[in-house]
């Protein structure tokens, strides 16, 4: 091979001590001209053997391959640099438009993120405001509960003191010897009406039934200064006596009553009660005995065929009279048969908040009972808000006679009728209110009054007169109370 020949030639030259390169020109066997270049080896003293020459040639080939690979890698890097330079050059040429478009895209993305962040911030602010509002509401409720707790604590302390005083004192006894007197009670002096100072008695601590406490004459009926007829002009209202306290929020206001002219199977003790907080008031609780009423155990629950409205209902001659919800309809519901016996629309009467009493509560139509009649108290557009008083037929609810007063209905807290005279109460929330007006249907005239009337619990939503017991029945802020009254002689 030429390479081997060159190596052998180089060894020969080195062997003879040649230290320089030599060029020789001669024809080969075929007559062609050949140039032979000889170089002396700088390191080898003699030429290697055949195997050593082959190894050297392989080393040279490996070196050549490595150099070729490095060259290819260099060429590849050079091509990459050329491509990058080309792209950079093209980018500079088309740069303004493409760069602007890219910047706009990035700006749009940033604006979108900003809007999302602003929306999240608004939502967080709204949630924070809601939390602050809820916190304020909860704090207000907490304050109210604390105030109610303090009121209850004061009432409990007052009751405890009253219990202690009663235990040290004596229990009142009725003047009727035919009544059974519970063991342990003692006779005390007759009540002095001129210096009467009633105290609130809790039913669970009263040893004598409430019906026995009533002042009775020899005939068994409540006695007044007006004689056996029981009629006269109202001159005095006693302190409120609490008979029962409602257990739940639905008893904030309501109506309770006894029948002044009871019919079988009912008696003077039978009591009815309606809690009027709500939108579908149909339940009428019936208590056969006063003890059942004071302890909260009804003997029966009537479910009215249609809901009633407000606190103007009464019981008279065995029927429950009430105003139908959201209407000017007065309804007679017979309790013993649980059926509606009559319905009558009061002509032109305001209803559902048109002409209520000052405390509201849809008290536009208020029914009342006195010694002889069933009455309805209301107002009309024609009367321009003044109280209108009509006497009703208790059987068919026909209007028998009507009087238009000069007393504005929304300026008074409540009204009731005694002996054909309409009386009004000045305030439902003032502790020291008054009976401020009287309208006499006999003379069709009115006059101003100033008879003290106490709202012990500061929210009287119902006041009715019971002619049999000669008492006012009232519902004062969860509490069912009674007031003794005094009438002048006729």
URSULTA-V584997 format. One record per backbone hydrogen bond with DSSP energy under -0.5 kcal/mol. NH is the residue of the N-H (numbers start at 1). CO is the residue of the C=O. E is the energy in kcal/mol with one decimal. If there is no record, write none. Layout:
nh:NH co:CO e:E
nh:NH co:CO e:E
This chain:
nh:5 co:1 e:-2.5
nh:6 co:2 e:-2.6
nh:7 co:3 e:-2.3
nh:8 co:4 e:-3.0
nh:9 co:5 e:-2.7
nh:10 co:6 e:-2.6
nh:11 co:7 e:-2.5
nh:12 co:8 e:-2.3
nh:13 co:9 e:-2.4
nh:14 co:10 e:-2.4
nh:15 co:11 e:-2.4
nh:16 co:12 e:-1.3
nh:17 co:14 e:-1.4
nh:18 co:13 e:-2.3
nh:22 co:38 e:-2.6
nh:24 co:36 e:-3.6
nh:26 co:34 e:-2.4
nh:28 co:32 e:-3.4
nh:31 co:28 e:-1.4
nh:34 co:26 e:-3.0
nh:36 co:24 e:-4.1
nh:38 co:22 e:-3.7
nh:53 co:49 e:-2.1
nh:54 co:50 e:-1.7
nh:55 co:51 e:-2.1
nh:56 co:52 e:-2.1
nh:57 co:53 e:-2.4
nh:58 co:54 e:-2.2
nh:59 co:55 e:-2.3
nh:60 co:56 e:-2.5
nh:61 co:57 e:-2.3
nh:62 co:58 e:-2.7
nh:63 co:59 e:-2.7
nh:64 co:60 e:-2.4
nh:65 co:61 e:-2.5
nh:66 co:62 e:-2.8
nh:67 co:63 e:-2.8
nh:68 co:64 e:-2.4
nh:69 co:65 e:-2.8
nh:70 co:66 e:-2.8
nh:71 co:67 e:-2.5
nh:72 co:68 e:-2.5
nh:73 co:69 e:-2.6
nh:74 co:70 e:-2.7
nh:75 co:71 e:-2.9
nh:76 co:72 e:-2.6
nh:77 co:73 e:-2.6
nh:78 co:74 e:-2.5
nh:79 co:75 e:-2.7
nh:80 co:76 e:-2.5
nh:81 co:77 e:-2.7
nh:82 co:78 e:-2.6
nh:83 co:79 e:-2.7
nh:84 co:80 e:-2.7
nh:85 co:81 e:-2.8
nh:86 co:82 e:-2.4
nh:87 co:83 e:-2.7
nh:88 co:84 e:-2.7
nh:89 co:85 e:-2.4
nh:90 co:86 e:-2.7
nh:91 co:87 e:-2.9
nh:92 co:88 e:-2.1
nh:93 co:89 e:-1.5
nh:94 co:90 e:-2.3
nh:95 co:91 e:-0.8
nh:98 co:94 e:-1.5
nh:99 co:95 e:-3.2
nh:100 co:96 e:-2.0
nh:101 co:97 e:-2.5
nh:102 co:98 e:-2.6
nh:103 co:99 e:-2.8
nh:104 co:100 e:-2.4
nh:105 co:101 e:-2.4
nh:106 co:102 e:-2.6
nh:107 co:103 e:-2.7
nh:108 co:104 e:-2.8
nh:109 co:105 e:-2.4
nh:110 co:106 e:-2.3
nh:111 co:107 e:-2.5
nh:112 co:108 e:-2.4
nh:113 co:109 e:-2.3
nh:114 co:110 e:-2.4
nh:115 co:111 e:-2.7
nh:116 co:112 e:-2.3
nh:117 co:113 e:-2.4
nh:118 co:114 e:-2.8
nh:119 co:115 e:-2.7
nh:120 co:116 e:-2.6
nh:121 co:117 e:-2.3
nh:122 co:118 e:-2.6
nh:123 co:119 e:-2.6
nh:124 co:120 e:-2.4
nh:125 co:121 e:-2.5
nh:126 co:122 e:-2.8
nh:127 co:123 e:-2.6
nh:128 co:124 e:-2.4
nh:129 co:125 e:-2.6
nh:130 co:126 e:-2.6
nh:131 co:127 e:-2.4
nh:132 co:128 e:-2.3
nh:133 co:129 e:-2.7
nh:134 co:130 e:-3.0
nh:135 co:131 e:-2.4
nh:136 co:132 e:-2.4
nh:137 co:133 e:-2.6
nh:138 co:134 e:-2.8
nh:139 co:135 e:-2.6
nh:140 co:136 e:-2.5
nh:141 co:137 e:-2.8
nh:142 co:138 e:-2.7
nh:143 co:139 e:-2.4
nh:144 co:140 e:-2.6
nh:145 co:141 e:-2.8
nh:146 co:142 e:-2.5
nh:147 co:143 e:-2.5
nh:148 co:144 e:-3.0
nh:149 co:145 e:-2.8
nh:150 co:146 e:-2.4
nh:151 co:147 e:-2.7
nh:152 co:148 e:-3.0
nh:153 co:149 e:-2.4
nh:154 co:150 e:-2.6
nh:155 co:151 e:-2.8
nh:156 co:152 e:-2.8
nh:157 co:153 e:-2.4
nh:158 co:154 e:-2.7
nh:159 co:155 e:-2.9
nh:160 co:156 e:-2.7
nh:161 co:157 e:-2.4
nh:162 co:158 e:-2.4
nh:163 co:159 e:-3.0
nh:164 co:160 e:-2.4
nh:165 co:161 e:-2.4
nh:166 co:162 e:-2.9
nh:167 co:163 e:-2.6
nh:168 co:164 e:-1.6
nh:169 co:165 e:-1.3
nh:177 co:175 e:-0.9
nh:179 co:176 e:-1.5
nh:182 co:180 e:-0.6
nh:185 co:182 e:-1.6
nh:193 co:191 e:-0.8
nh:195 co:192 e:-1.0
nh:196 co:193 e:-0.9
nh:205 co:202 e:-1.7
nh:206 co:202 e:-0.6
nh:206 co:203 e:-0.9
nh:207 co:205 e:-0.5
nh:212 co:209 e:-1.7
nh:213 co:209 e:-0.6
nh:213 co:210 e:-1.1
nh:214 co:211 e:-0.5
nh:217 co:221 e:-1.9
nh:220 co:217 e:-1.7
nh:222 co:468 e:-0.7
nh:223 co:215 e:-0.7
nh:225 co:487 e:-0.6
nh:227 co:224 e:-1.2
nh:230 co:227 e:-1.0
nh:235 co:486 e:-2.7
nh:236 co:486 e:-1.3
nh:238 co:484 e:-3.4
nh:241 co:482 e:-2.3
nh:242 co:240 e:-0.5
nh:243 co:480 e:-3.0
nh:244 co:480 e:-1.4
nh:246 co:478 e:-3.7
nh:251 co:248 e:-1.9
nh:252 co:249 e:-1.7
nh:255 co:274 e:-2.2
nh:257 co:272 e:-2.2
nh:259 co:270 e:-0.5
nh:260 co:258 e:-0.5
nh:260 co:315 e:-0.6
nh:262 co:259 e:-0.6
nh:266 co:263 e:-2.7
nh:271 co:287 e:-2.6
nh:272 co:257 e:-2.5
nh:273 co:285 e:-2.0
nh:274 co:255 e:-2.6
nh:276 co:253 e:-1.6
nh:276 co:274 e:-0.6
nh:277 co:250 e:-1.3
nh:278 co:276 e:-0.7
nh:281 co:308 e:-0.5
nh:282 co:280 e:-0.8
nh:284 co:302 e:-2.6
nh:285 co:273 e:-2.6
nh:286 co:300 e:-3.1
nh:287 co:271 e:-2.8
nh:293 co:289 e:-1.7
nh:294 co:290 e:-2.7
nh:295 co:291 e:-1.8
nh:296 co:292 e:-1.1
nh:297 co:292 e:-2.6
nh:298 co:296 e:-0.6
nh:299 co:286 e:-2.2
nh:300 co:286 e:-1.6
nh:302 co:284 e:-3.0
nh:304 co:282 e:-2.6
nh:304 co:302 e:-0.6
nh:308 co:281 e:-2.5
nh:309 co:323 e:-1.9
nh:312 co:309 e:-0.6
nh:314 co:321 e:-1.8
nh:316 co:319 e:-2.4
nh:319 co:316 e:-1.3
nh:320 co:333 e:-3.5
nh:321 co:314 e:-2.9
nh:321 co:319 e:-0.6
nh:322 co:331 e:-2.0
nh:324 co:329 e:-2.6
nh:325 co:307 e:-2.3
nh:327 co:324 e:-1.1
nh:330 co:344 e:-3.3
nh:331 co:322 e:-3.1
nh:332 co:342 e:-3.0
nh:333 co:320 e:-2.7
nh:333 co:331 e:-0.6
nh:334 co:332 e:-0.6
nh:334 co:339 e:-2.7
nh:335 co:318 e:-1.7
nh:335 co:333 e:-0.5
nh:336 co:318 e:-0.6
nh:338 co:334 e:-1.4
nh:339 co:334 e:-1.1
nh:341 co:332 e:-2.6
nh:341 co:339 e:-0.5
nh:342 co:332 e:-1.2
nh:344 co:330 e:-2.5
nh:346 co:328 e:-2.6
nh:347 co:345 e:-0.7
nh:349 co:346 e:-1.8
nh:350 co:379 e:-2.7
nh:358 co:412 e:-2.6
nh:360 co:357 e:-1.8
nh:363 co:360 e:-1.1
nh:364 co:362 e:-0.9
nh:365 co:362 e:-0.5
nh:366 co:364 e:-0.5
nh:366 co:377 e:-2.9
nh:367 co:312 e:-1.9
nh:368 co:375 e:-2.2
nh:370 co:373 e:-1.9
nh:374 co:392 e:-0.7
nh:375 co:368 e:-3.3
nh:376 co:390 e:-2.2
nh:377 co:366 e:-3.5
nh:378 co:388 e:-2.4
nh:381 co:348 e:-0.6
nh:384 co:381 e:-1.0
nh:385 co:380 e:-1.7
nh:386 co:383 e:-1.4
nh:387 co:407 e:-3.1
nh:388 co:378 e:-3.7
nh:389 co:403 e:-3.0
nh:390 co:376 e:-2.3
nh:391 co:401 e:-2.8
nh:392 co:374 e:-3.0
nh:393 co:398 e:-2.3
nh:394 co:392 e:-0.6
nh:397 co:393 e:-2.4
nh:400 co:391 e:-3.2
nh:400 co:398 e:-0.6
nh:401 co:391 e:-1.0
nh:403 co:389 e:-3.1
nh:405 co:387 e:-2.8
nh:405 co:403 e:-0.6
nh:408 co:406 e:-0.6
nh:409 co:385 e:-2.6
nh:411 co:408 e:-1.2
nh:412 co:409 e:-1.4
nh:413 co:425 e:-2.9
nh:414 co:425 e:-0.8
nh:416 co:423 e:-2.0
nh:418 co:421 e:-2.4
nh:421 co:418 e:-1.9
nh:422 co:439 e:-2.9
nh:423 co:416 e:-3.0
nh:424 co:437 e:-1.8
nh:425 co:414 e:-2.3
nh:426 co:434 e:-2.9
nh:433 co:431 e:-0.7
nh:433 co:453 e:-1.8
nh:435 co:451 e:-2.8
nh:436 co:424 e:-1.3
nh:436 co:434 e:-0.9
nh:437 co:424 e:-0.8
nh:438 co:447 e:-2.2
nh:439 co:422 e:-2.8
nh:440 co:445 e:-2.9
nh:441 co:420 e:-1.7
nh:441 co:439 e:-0.6
nh:444 co:440 e:-1.6
nh:445 co:440 e:-1.2
nh:447 co:438 e:-2.2
nh:449 co:436 e:-2.7
nh:451 co:435 e:-1.6
nh:452 co:450 e:-0.6
nh:453 co:433 e:-2.7
nh:455 co:430 e:-0.6
nh:455 co:431 e:-1.3
nh:456 co:454 e:-1.0
nh:458 co:455 e:-0.7
nh:460 co:428 e:-2.4
nh:461 co:459 e:-0.7
nh:461 co:475 e:-2.7
nh:462 co:475 e:-0.8
nh:464 co:473 e:-2.8
nh:466 co:471 e:-3.0
nh:467 co:465 e:-0.6
nh:470 co:466 e:-1.4
nh:471 co:466 e:-1.4
nh:472 co:483 e:-2.6
nh:473 co:464 e:-3.3
nh:474 co:481 e:-2.7
nh:475 co:462 e:-1.9
nh:476 co:474 e:-0.5
nh:476 co:479 e:-3.4
nh:477 co:459 e:-2.1
nh:477 co:475 e:-0.6
nh:478 co:252 e:-1.4
nh:479 co:476 e:-1.2
nh:480 co:244 e:-3.2
nh:481 co:474 e:-2.3
nh:481 co:479 e:-0.7
nh:482 co:241 e:-1.8
nh:483 co:472 e:-2.0
nh:485 co:470 e:-1.2
nh:486 co:236 e:-2.2
nh:488 co:233 e:-2.9
